[in-house]
Amino acid sequence: MKQSAITKAVSGIFTVLVISILVLAGPANALTLLLETQKEAVNQGSTAIFRAEIQDASLTEEDVLTFTLTGPHPITCTFNKDGKEISGCEDVKIHAKEKENNFGYGYGESKTYEFLIQVKTTGFEVGEYTPELSVDSDSIEGGKFKIFNPPTTPKKPK
C-alpha cells in the first residue's frame, strides 16, 4: 500500500510538471514558406512570374522579406509584408495580399501573406536562375528556370 501511494504521488507531480511546461511554452510559432516558379523558361525581355506564400505568420512592419535570384544576372530585392520596396527591386514588381486564419479552440489566429512577384528580364543574361525567398532565418528555394534568347524569324526576301 505504501508503494502505491508513492507511485501516485510521483505520477501526480510528473503530470503537473509536464502540463506546466506545455502551458508556459505556449503555442508553436512556425512559418511555412512556399515559392513557386510559374514557367520553367522565359524569353529574355519578358516577365518571369513567381508566387510566394508565407503561412502561419505574424509579420510586422519591421520584418524584412528578401527575394533573391541567383544566376548569371543576380538580384536581391528586399521588401516589407505589404510588398513595398526597401531596396534592390528595380526590375521587380510585388503584389501583396494578406488573409486572416482563425483556427479556434484557443489556438489563436495567424495570417497568410501571398505575393505575386514579377521580374522583368530585359537586360538579364541568358542562363539558369534559382529564386529564393527568405524571412528572418527561414528561407526556401523555388524551382529553377531559364532565360533564353527569343527565336528570331528570318526576314523574307523581297
C-alpha positions in Angstrom: 0.0 0.0 0.0 2.9 2.4 0.8 4.4 1.7 -2.7 1.1 2.6 -4.3 0.9 5.9 -2.6 4.4 6.9 -3.5 3.8 5.9 -7.2 0.6 8.0 -7.3 2.4 11.0 -5.7 5.3 10.8 -8.2 2.9 10.4 -11.1 0.9 13.4 -10.0 4.0 15.6 -9.6 5.3 14.4 -13.1 1.9 15.2 -14.7 1.7 18.7 -13.1 5.3 19.3 -14.3 4.6 18.3 -17.9 1.3 20.4 -18.1 3.1 23.4 -16.6 5.9 23.2 -19.2 3.3 23.0 -22.0 1.3 25.9 -20.7 4.4 28.1 -20.2 5.8 27.2 -23.7 2.6 28.4 -25.4 1.6 27.6 -29.0 4.2 26.9 -31.6 5.1 29.8 -33.8 6.5 28.4 -37.1 6.5 29.9 -40.5 5.6 27.9 -43.6 7.2 29.3 -46.8 6.2 28.5 -50.3 7.8 29.7 -53.6 6.7 28.6 -57.0 8.1 29.4 -60.4 5.3 29.8 -62.9 7.3 28.9 -66.0 10.5 26.8 -66.4 11.7 29.0 -69.2 11.1 32.6 -70.3 12.2 34.7 -73.3 14.8 37.3 -72.5 13.0 40.6 -72.1 9.7 39.0 -70.9 8.4 38.8 -67.4 9.3 35.9 -65.0 6.5 35.3 -62.5 6.7 33.7 -59.1 4.1 33.0 -56.4 5.2 33.2 -52.8 3.2 32.4 -49.7 4.1 32.7 -46.0 1.7 30.8 -43.8 1.1 31.0 -40.0 2.8 34.3 -39.7 2.5 37.4 -37.7 4.7 39.7 -39.7 5.2 43.3 -38.5 6.2 46.4 -40.5 9.8 45.9 -39.3 10.1 42.4 -40.8 12.1 42.3 -44.0 11.5 39.8 -46.7 14.2 39.1 -49.3 13.7 37.8 -52.8 16.9 36.6 -54.4 17.6 35.4 -57.9 21.0 33.6 -58.3 22.4 33.1 -61.7 24.2 35.0 -64.5 22.4 38.3 -63.5 21.8 38.0 -59.8 19.4 40.3 -58.0 18.4 40.8 -54.4 15.1 42.6 -53.6 14.1 43.4 -50.1 10.5 44.4 -49.2 8.0 44.5 -46.4 4.9 42.5 -45.7 2.8 45.0 -47.8 5.1 44.4 -50.9 6.7 47.9 -50.6 10.3 48.0 -51.8 13.0 48.5 -49.3 15.9 48.1 -51.7 17.2 46.5 -54.9 13.8 46.0 -56.6 14.4 47.9 -59.8 13.3 45.1 -62.2 10.8 43.6 -59.7 7.1 44.3 -59.0 5.5 42.8 -55.9 1.7 42.5 -55.3 0.9 41.5 -51.7 -2.3 40.1 -50.2 -3.0 39.3 -46.5 -5.5 36.7 -45.3 -6.7 36.0 -41.7 -6.7 32.4 -40.4 -8.8 31.7 -37.4 -8.2 28.2 -36.0 -10.5 28.5 -33.0 -10.3 26.2 -29.9 -7.8 28.5 -28.2 -5.1 28.2 -30.9 -5.5 31.8 -31.8 -5.2 33.5 -35.2 -2.5 33.7 -37.7 -2.1 35.3 -41.2 -1.2 34.1 -44.6 0.7 36.5 -46.8 0.6 35.9 -50.6 2.9 37.6 -53.0 2.9 37.7 -56.8 6.5 38.6 -57.8 7.1 39.8 -61.4 10.7 40.1 -62.6 11.2 42.0 -65.9 14.1 40.2 -67.6 15.2 42.9 -70.0 19.0 43.1 -69.8 19.3 39.8 -67.9 21.9 37.4 -69.2 20.8 34.1 -70.8 21.1 31.2 -68.4 19.7 29.3 -65.4 18.4 31.1 -62.4 17.3 30.0 -58.9 14.8 32.0 -56.9 14.8 32.2 -53.1 12.6 33.8 -50.6 13.7 34.5 -47.0 12.1 35.9 -43.9 14.4 36.3 -40.9 16.2 33.0 -40.6 13.7 31.0 -42.7 14.2 30.6 -46.4 13.1 28.4 -49.3 14.2 27.9 -52.9 11.8 27.9 -55.8 12.1 25.8 -58.9 14.9 26.7 -61.3 14.1 28.5 -64.5 15.9 29.5 -67.6 16.1 32.7 -69.6 16.8 32.2 -73.2 17.0 34.4 -76.3 13.7 34.5 -78.2 13.9 32.9 -81.6 14.3 35.3 -84.4 12.3 34.9 -87.6 14.3 35.3 -90.7 13.3 38.2 -93.0 11.6 37.2 -96.2 13.5 38.1 -99.3 11.8 40.8 -101.4 
